[in-house]
């Protein structure tokens, strides 16, 4: 009986190991967990659909009613566009085929045939699909059939009350072919932006070689260097209410024309994509009535995030005009300034004026800044911060604000001491929770499946933004290492107190400290090879060569001088130090895949010497 049960669970999990959602469902079934209720109490599903539909519509209507009748234009000069975009070039059969095959096999009720069936019959359907796409691009008309979205309400956070409709965000489920068409347009818009150098340097969302980690590395670098010079950093995290849902179409179209040089059929197509859209709330098998949309871009679309980033580009110019540092990731905005005891009053006033102008700009552009959810933190050594205590609370955005001890920033918990102990503590807690689950089902699954689950649920958490943890206290790294050691024992079904090093070596897992170095060096290679992200690339420079030697091919990086331990944690210091320690064989790899392979081999030998 036990063998049959084990074989059943093993096969179930193995068959779904490539699908994270199905894998998680299988694990829950194995653990006999009931699906958590993530919908409000309701008399019927149909009434709940209509309640959500009314709520989402009323929410946007109320937000828009609070805005001025007409949006004011930005006073900042428009960038120069040398190559305007008037038409979208037609797509080839090869391009459309690649777009379809690279897309996930997701389908919705709006699709006439399931996506997996479409892909299997692609050799027959590719010609008519390509013709539909090219007719849309050439005529400037987005098909009306593609403008209907099925919206699924999703709980924003598990900690939020499920009975409160404000705890949910609307995610649009769109037709598969409409997304393929959007991808084709997105590729052409990105080519236009790159050709004219119009992309916002300090916007890291939805861009190749950019991520939340690279965005945080930029902010982390500036904070570390400020601490090295004896300054503290005042970091403000701005929160927007329903950012994607309140975008004004006229403002967006004017911005595309004035800022980005998009006109003609191309602009007509985007206008057609935006207007006359409808959405219906979908819960299980029930649907609400179709409701017309008068603003916003669909959350779940391909073009929506790109259009939002273009919409908010002038915000960077506004912040720069106040001589403050900032970074954007979609609608998450970080604004920060260095403080010293000599000019704290002036700097805080500068920050307050900037945030007031940001609030005004967002109001004029139909975006609502949620001042109540705006986080504020002072980061520096305890001695540095103690000299500024009498300046707080301070008045920002018409609110009296006292700096928080910790803030959540793009999934990473920043603390005022800049030691990331709170973040490490939360990571360890989350990892141990999943390790306990894995231990309960370990006897039912094979080693390969156990490694898959371990990577998906635990190692991914250990590795998330771990480059920020370089050169922190060893005792804090040890906490993460204990998690990995425990995971190795569970995966290999070893005794509780068995030595972890042989287990990690047998699993080919690098220890935590080596994984941090691996991540930083990988980001460095990508940055040096592609020049992106530009804000990281600008921190790296080749070391001067006094004379030509055979070793000149090593491409050593210049290491800036720093005074304190905090300074060594900065990206601009840590990466050159680590890069220069690598052999030429590793650094001269001809691809990222080859580099990762050689780098892991190098670090593996250092971590587990024979």
Number of C-alpha atoms within 10 A of each C-alpha: 6 8 8 10 10 17 14 15 20 20 15 18 25 18 14 16 20 11 11 14 11 15 20 17 16 19 20 14 14 18 13 9 10 8 9 7 8 16 19 14 12 12 7 9 18 18 14 21 24 18 16 24 23 14 14 19 16 12 15 18 14 10 16 19 10 11 16 12 10 11 16 13 12 15 9 11 10 13 13 14 18 11 13 17 20 14 19 23 13 18 18 14 15 11 12 20 20 12 15 22 15 9 14 10 14 13 16 15 12 17 16 11 12 15 21 14 10 19 17 11 11 15 10 11 13 17 14 11 17 21 15 13 23 19 14 17 24 15 14 21 17 23 14 13 11 19 19 20 26 23 25 20 22 14 19 14 11 10 8 13 16 19 13 12 16 15 18 22 17 21 17 21 24 26 23 24 17 19 19 21 25 19 19 23 23 17 13 19 20 15 12 21 20 11 14 17 15 18 17 17 15 18 25 23 19 14 13 10 16 18 17 17 19 20 22 23 21 20 19 20 22 21 26 25 25 22 22 21 14 17 21 26 22 21 23 22 20 22 19 17 17 20 18 21 25 21 22 20 19 13 18 21 20 17 21 18 16 16 19 25 24 24 19 15 18 23 21 20 21 23 18 17 20 22 18 14 21 17 22 23 29 24 18 10 7 15 21 22 14 16 16 14 17 19 21 21 27 24 18 16 19 21 22 18 19 18 19 19 21 19 21 22 19 20 20 20 16 18 19 13 11 14 13 17 17 21 21 24 19 17 19 16 21 22 20 22 22 24 24 18 15 8 10 14 15 11 18 19 14 16 23 17 15 22 20 15 17 19 19 16 22 18 18 19 23 27 24 22 22 14 16 11 12 16 20 22 21 26 29 27 18 11 9 18 19 10 11 16 11 8 12 11 12 17 13 20 20 10 11 10 17 17 19 14 14 20 21 12 16 17 13 21 18 22 20 21 15 21 20 19 20 17 18 20 15 12 20 20 13 15 22 16 12 16 23 14 14 22 15 14 16 20 16 21 21 19 15 12 20 24 19 20 22 21 14 15 19 23 19 12 15 22 14 16 21 20 25 23 19 21 19 17 12 9 10 15 17 13 17 19 18 14 20 26 20 18 26 24 19 22 25 17 13 14 9 11 8 12 12 19 16 12 18 19 15 11 14 12 17 22 19 22 19 17 20 22 23 21 18 22 23 19 22 21 20 17 20 17 13 12 15 20 24 15 17 20 17 13 16 20 16 11 13 11 11 7 7 8 8 7 10 12 11 16 17 21 19 18 20 15 9 15 12 14 13 22 24 24 24 25 26 26 21 21 26 22 17 16 23 17 11 16 13 15 11 19 21 15 16 10 12 14 11 14 20 18 13 18 22 20 15 15 18 18 12 12 15 13 7 5
